[in-house]
Amino acid sequence: MKISTVTYYKKIIFEIFIITFLISLTIILENASAIQKLKVSPNKRFLIYENGRPFFYLGDTAWELFHRLNREEADFYLKDRSKKGFTVIQAVVLAELDGLHVPNPYGNLPLTDDDPARPNEVYFQHVDYIVNCAEKLGIFIGMLPTWGG
């Protein structure tokens, strides 16, 4: 059975997305400091805390968390998810739904003149705030840098 070129490219884009997401999550998990760090289990089949306790990945997807919510809303959301036992929140830094051209609640765009070499520091201070808030609540951020396609 022959697949179309469009289907083939969609499959490739999806695979790149998954690989990028997993690499990003790994980096975030390796750099977590206030909460206990995670590592790969000795048998290389799952994640565990430093003390050997198994890590249960209960994730929620809040893809536009950094872009659509102000700090008060983000605090409320993260506290709610913490109370419900979520351990990971998956979010994207450069939002899919016109996130490069529609400002966040504070009027900031992520990039200056759409140039990825010129990130807007104020926008990323908001991202840092949310990541730090999650960390204080014992939640890991599964951070996707950007959407592809």
C-alpha positions in Angstrom: 0.0 0.0 0.0 1.4 3.3 -1.0 1.0 6.3 1.3 0.6 9.9 0.0 3.4 12.4 0.3 1.2 14.6 2.6 0.6 11.6 4.9 4.3 10.8 4.9 5.3 14.3 5.8 2.7 14.5 8.5 4.1 11.3 10.0 7.7 12.8 9.9 6.5 16.0 11.5 4.7 14.1 14.2 7.8 12.0 15.0 10.0 15.1 15.1 7.4 16.7 17.5 7.6 13.6 19.8 11.4 13.5 19.8 11.6 17.3 20.6 9.0 17.0 23.4 10.8 14.1 25.0 14.2 15.8 24.8 12.7 19.0 26.3 11.1 17.0 29.1 14.4 15.3 29.8 16.2 18.6 30.0 13.6 20.0 32.3 13.6 17.0 34.6 17.4 16.9 34.8 17.4 20.6 35.8 14.7 20.5 38.4 16.2 21.7 41.7 13.7 22.5 44.4 11.8 19.3 44.1 13.5 15.9 44.1 15.2 15.2 40.8 14.1 12.3 38.6 16.3 9.8 36.9 15.9 6.7 34.7 15.4 3.5 36.6 18.3 1.0 36.7 16.4 -1.2 34.2 15.9 1.8 31.9 12.1 1.2 31.7 10.7 4.1 33.8 11.4 7.3 35.8 12.1 7.3 39.5 12.9 9.9 42.1 16.5 10.2 43.3 15.5 8.1 46.4 14.3 5.3 44.2 10.6 5.9 44.6 8.7 5.4 41.3 7.6 8.6 39.5 4.0 8.5 38.3 3.6 10.7 35.2 0.1 12.1 35.5 0.2 14.9 33.0 -2.2 17.6 31.9 -1.9 19.5 28.7 -2.1 23.2 29.0 -0.4 24.0 25.7 -1.0 27.7 25.8 -0.4 28.1 29.5 2.5 30.6 29.1 0.8 32.6 26.4 -2.9 32.9 27.4 -2.9 33.0 31.2 -1.8 35.8 33.4 0.1 35.1 36.6 -3.0 35.0 38.8 -4.7 32.5 36.5 -1.6 30.4 36.1 -1.2 30.3 40.0 -4.8 29.2 40.3 -4.5 26.6 37.6 -1.3 25.1 38.9 -2.6 25.0 42.5 -5.7 23.2 41.3 -3.7 20.6 39.3 -1.4 20.1 42.3 -4.3 19.4 44.6 -5.6 16.9 42.0 -2.3 15.0 42.0 -0.9 16.0 38.6 2.8 15.6 38.4 3.5 17.1 35.0 2.0 20.0 33.0 2.8 20.0 29.3 3.0 23.4 27.7 4.5 25.1 24.6 6.6 28.2 24.8 5.8 29.6 21.3 2.1 29.0 21.2 0.4 27.4 18.2 -2.6 29.6 17.8 -0.9 32.7 16.5 1.3 32.9 19.5 4.0 34.8 17.6 1.7 37.7 16.7 -0.9 37.9 19.5 0.6 39.2 22.7 0.3 37.4 26.1 -2.0 39.0 28.8 0.8 41.5 29.5 1.0 42.7 25.9 4.3 41.0 25.2 5.2 38.9 22.2 7.8 36.1 22.6 10.1 37.3 19.8 11.3 40.6 18.5 10.4 41.0 14.8 9.6 37.2 14.6 13.4 36.6 15.0 14.2 33.5 17.1 17.6 34.9 17.7 16.0 37.9 19.5 13.8 36.6 22.3 11.7 39.1 24.2 13.2 38.9 27.8 10.0 40.2 29.4 7.9 37.5 27.7 10.3 34.9 29.0 10.3 36.3 32.5 6.6 35.4 32.5 7.5 31.8 31.4 10.1 31.6 34.1 7.5 32.8 36.7 5.1 30.0 35.7 7.9 27.3 35.7 9.1 28.4 39.1 5.5 28.4 40.5 5.0 24.8 39.2 8.3 23.7 40.8 7.3 25.1 44.2 4.1 23.0 43.9 6.1 19.9 43.0 5.0 19.8 39.4 7.3 19.2 36.5 6.8 21.2 33.3 6.9 19.1 30.1 8.1 22.0 28.0 7.7 22.0 24.2 9.8 24.8 22.7 7.5 25.4 19.7 5.0 23.8 17.4 6.3 22.6 14.0 4.7 22.7 10.6 
